[in-house]
Amino acid sequence: MPGLRRGGGGRKGASVRMNAGIRILAGYDDDTWKMLVGKQTSMPPSSKRRGRMQLYVMGGDLREVQVAQFTHEESRQFAESGTAT
């Protein structure tokens, strides 16, 4: 995506980051939260449970979600199966 980084100058990746309206965060700290979500949304404690993440949608929607815990082999089989449930 070299074309996306050219415009805007400033910090590397900032122009790309601002165009992505969804953030999925795990294992974050205060500085990372402020950079990716902003100060306007209070930061919940980072979960220690495997696969538990915060899903932030620009505009203020914040939800804790659980992601699938696949092994490498299971991930490959799922991706190649062509089915989703």
C-alpha positions in Angstrom: 0.0 0.0 0.0 2.7 2.5 -0.8 0.2 5.0 -2.3 -1.7 5.3 1.0 1.4 6.3 2.9 2.6 9.0 0.5 -0.2 11.5 1.2 -0.5 13.4 4.4 3.1 13.3 5.7 3.4 13.2 9.4 4.0 10.1 11.4 4.3 6.8 9.5 1.0 5.0 9.1 -1.1 7.8 10.6 -2.9 8.5 7.4 -3.8 4.8 7.0 -4.8 4.5 10.6 -7.3 7.3 10.4 -9.1 5.7 7.4 -9.8 2.5 9.3 -13.0 2.9 11.3 -12.7 -0.4 13.2 -10.1 -1.3 15.8 -9.6 -4.7 17.4 -7.3 -4.5 20.4 -5.8 -6.9 22.9 -2.9 -6.5 25.3 -3.0 -2.8 24.9 -1.6 -0.1 27.3 -2.7 3.5 27.9 -0.5 5.0 25.2 -1.6 2.5 22.6 -5.3 3.0 23.5 -5.0 6.8 23.2 -3.2 6.5 19.8 -5.7 4.0 18.2 -9.0 4.9 19.9 -8.5 8.4 21.4 -9.0 10.0 24.8 -12.8 10.4 24.3 -13.5 6.7 25.0 -12.5 5.4 28.4 -10.1 2.5 28.3 -11.4 -0.8 29.9 -8.8 -3.0 31.6 -7.1 -5.4 29.1 -8.4 -8.9 29.5 -6.1 -11.7 30.5 -8.4 -14.3 29.0 -7.1 -15.9 25.8 -8.9 -14.6 22.7 -10.8 -11.8 24.5 -10.5 -8.5 22.7 -12.0 -5.0 22.5 -13.8 -4.1 19.3 -14.0 -0.4 18.8 -16.0 1.1 15.9 -15.3 4.8 15.2 -18.1 6.8 16.6 -18.0 5.3 20.0 -19.3 1.7 19.9 -17.1 -0.4 22.1 -17.7 -4.2 22.8 -15.7 -7.0 24.3 -15.6 -9.9 21.9 -14.2 -13.5 21.9 -12.3 -14.6 18.8 -11.9 -18.1 17.6 -9.0 -20.1 19.0 -7.9 -22.3 16.1 -4.7 -24.2 15.8 -2.8 -23.5 12.5 -4.1 -26.7 11.0 -7.7 -25.9 12.1 -7.4 -22.4 10.6 -6.3 -23.8 7.3 -9.0 -26.4 7.1 -11.7 -23.8 7.9 -10.3 -21.4 5.3 -10.2 -24.0 2.6 -13.6 -25.6 3.4 -15.6 -22.7 1.8 -18.2 -22.8 4.6 -18.9 -20.4 7.4 -21.4 -20.9 10.2 
